[in-house]
Structures are given as structure tokens and as C-alpha cells.
Amino acid sequence: RERAMAEEAILGYLESKDEISDSGQFASERGLDHNEVVNVIKSLHGFRYVVAQDIKREMWMLTDEGNAYTVTGSPEVQLFLAIPPEGIPKEELQKKLDPSVFKIGSAQAAKRKWVEMGKQLVTRKIQHVEDEVKSLLLQIQDGQAINQDEIKALKARKLIVPQTWKGYSVKKGPNYAPKRKKVATDLTRENLQRGDWKELEFKEYNFSAKGLPIESGHLHPLLKARTYFHHNFLMEVAFLSNIKLVRHQLKGIFRQMGFEEMPTNNYVESSFWNFDALFQPQQHPARDSHDTFFLQVPSTTKQLPEDYVERVKQIHESGGYQSRGYGYDWKREEADKNLLRTHTTAVSSRMLYALAQKPFVPKKYYSIDRVFRNEAVDRTHLAEFHQIEGLVCDRGLALGDLLGVLKEFFSRLGMSKLRFKPAYNPYTEPSMEIFSYHEGLGKWVEIGNSGMFRPEMLLPMGLPEDVRVIAWGLSLERPTMILYGIDNIRDLFGHKVDLGLIKKNSICRLGL
Ligand code: PHE
């Protein structure tokens, strides 16, 4: 309504007058909001109803301090009023006033010779004072002009600051009419039938307007796939890093290398498959509730393959297959406990056990799915993340095969400079941490963990003696974070993720 009123006023005024010389004055005379008047002028100018010309004026605006004094009065007057006719000891006056009011007020009041700042007493030198500062500030607030010396003084006291005021002068334009015609944006069936399209004025096309963003689902960066190839996007990728992982592309790489996906749709696992089958002793710190989420309901697993459980118990307690075992009392209750799987290697152990129940065939398996660890959440850790796992199971494999497969796999991700460091996992021997040289960061970064599954894990399953399994695992988040330049994992995954970011993220590509 404000807008309609402003438009009516402007067009109406120009019907009989040549010019609105100052939009500010025009607005205040009619009690209109100047911002609204400016918006209307811009719009009318755009449609050439009027021709508007900028006018600028230097104005003064009150600072916060200036504004405060319009209410409380200036500090010098506050101080003056706090002095009784008989005078007051300095300390007492100081106590009565705000420290800044006292400080500024006493300096100003002394300068104006309103008060005598004696050693003992502060006394009034005159009976009555006017608060000129306050009334000047009020005048400025009201847009009234005041003289230059006074402006200078207020500016020096930082009670006012300069501000450029912007307005317009307005004249009739080539399309001027006392009322704005409604322009049609669509040619309708009715327009055609009635024939009124002949009289209609159509809005011009704006060919540089952007289309509306499409409402649709969007892929999360962890899932995003490259579906097209684009110059800018290549530049961006080249700029980002050499670690470029996204789930879909990883799946493609695994499939191209002949790997089958393992079924990872069970987040709840028993300790048996997550730990015991992997020859992880029951006192191992990772099995502590600090690192593992145990389930309250159902707290234990329903069934395990009993004869295999017996062989696992044996290998933990007293060994076998040329191993000495750990030599402790293995407890079934520990193995039965349900948990949220802490690694996808739990799935690998199920798959290898299943493989061992049939005549042996070599296999290449992979998975990419969620795992859970009871970690303190911070910018690089969440209590859940995605693990990428690959394994090859065949007769007579050696460490060289693991190195070869890792080189092949990681080079397909664009990571061809690899280094390995001896490591320890209860279920692999030897074990190696995998490092890759990160061109962007200019240093070696840890990207995964790997090893050859121990005979203590494979032989109780019933796999033939000469079958070896090489395997590796890594997180999906870390390389993706580097890839998308995300430095807080909570921006990538979980309830704090910015959905706008998910929509707008460009597609990144692996393996340049
Ligand atoms: N399970 C290991 C981890 O969670 C990764 C791994 C998989 C290590 C396979 C060796 C072999 O870090």
C-alpha cells in the first residue's frame, strides 16, 4: 500500500509539475517513507515512465554515544546537575556518576567554566546551564542544518559521523502516464479469444535472467558421481588435490578391477564376527565400550556356527595350526555381545567363512559402508564414518601381490606415489599403513591400512592351507573432505550439513 501511495503521488505530481527536485523533501512533505519512494522511482525509471537523476548530499548521523546523549543529556550537564549548590567532594561526585560521564563531563564542564574543580570541593560557578549539545544532537537527528563550527565540535567528540544521503530528482519520461499500465507477462487463451491481445502491452523478455533452481533431490558429496566433463571443473579438480574419492566412482574402480560387492546392510553385528573371528583377543582395548557401541536391546546374538565358534575359542586360548594362541580364558558371553560394527572387516570375516564352506574358488571382494566408533566428536571425527574395504583371496598370494593391488587401486584414484609403513592389526601379518603424497599439501598423508589376514583367522574358518588373503581399508570421509575443501567433518555428514551446499557442490573427479 505504501508503494501504491508513493507511485500515485509521484505520477500524480508530475502530471501538473515539471520536476520533483528532491525525493527526500518530496517524501517528508507527504509523510512517505523515503526508501519506498526511492524503490518506486527506480521501478518507474526502469519502465521509462520517469527519468530519475541521482542526488547526493553529505549528511551527519549520530553515533551510538551521540544517540545516548539525546536521552540522558550531555555528560557535562549530567555532571553539573549532580553538584549541589553547596558543592560536593570530588570522590563523592565520582561515585554518583558513571566513570565515563565523570571523566568527559568534568573536562567539558571545566572548559566551559561551569564548575570549579577544587582540591577539596567541586562547586558550581554559575547557577544555570543549557544543554546545547543535546539540543544540537536532536536537531541533527531531525535532519536540520546546523553551523559548521558546531558540526566540527561534535565530530571531534565523535558524537556524529558523516554519511552520504542518496536521493533522486525526477522528471517525466518517454512512457510517462498518470497511471501505470499493467503489462502482460503471458499471452493467454482468453486474450486470443477476446482479441484483447491487440491492445495489451507486453512485458519485455529479460534474456539475462537466470532460471529458477530445479527442485529435486541432490546427491551428497560422499555419493556424488561424475556424469559430465567440463573445462572449469577440470581446473577445479586439478587445483584441489590428488586424493579424489567418491563412493560411486570407487565402486566403478572396484568393478573394473573385477571385485564383487559384499553385503554390508547389517550395521548390528556380534562381537564374534567383528572381533573374535578376526583373532582379536577379548581384552583388546578396541573392544572396550569407550571405542565400541554395544547394544542394549537385543544385547546378544541369536546364533553362531557352533563348530566354528569352538575352533575360534581354541585358537584364542591355546593356538593350533602352528600358532601358540593368546593363552587366556576365552568367554562365549563376550563373543555373543551385539555391537554396531566398528569396521567392515566384520563383513569380510563372514564372507570368508562362507567361502570356506564350499569348494574353494578365488574371490575379489569390496565394500563401502558405514561403521561406528565411540569417539569424541570433533572437526575431524564423528562417531560414524564410511569405510572402503577391499580383499583378494587366492592360493599362494604374497606381500608383493598386496603391494601390486594397492598400487593399481590407488593409482586409479589418482594417487600413484605410495609409501608403506609397518603397522599392527590383530588380524593381519604383516600389516602396512598406506601413505600417499599429497601434492596440494606438499606432504605424505596416511590414507589407509592393509595387510595379509593371519592363518589364525583363515585356518579355523576351514580355508585351504595355501589360501592367502590380502586386504586393505580406508575411510571415505577424509579424502572427500580434502577433495571438497571441507575442514569440518560435521559440514559433510550429520544433522549440521548445509543442504544448500549439497545442492551446489560441483562434481569432483577421481584419478587425474
Ligand atoms: N579394519 C581395518 C581398520 O578398521 C582396516 C583394514 C582392513 C586393515 C583390512 C587391514 C586389512 O582400520
Residues whose N, C-alpha, C, O or C-beta is under 5 A from the ligand:
A	BS01	LIG	T342 H343 T345 T428 N449 S450 G451 A471 W472 G473
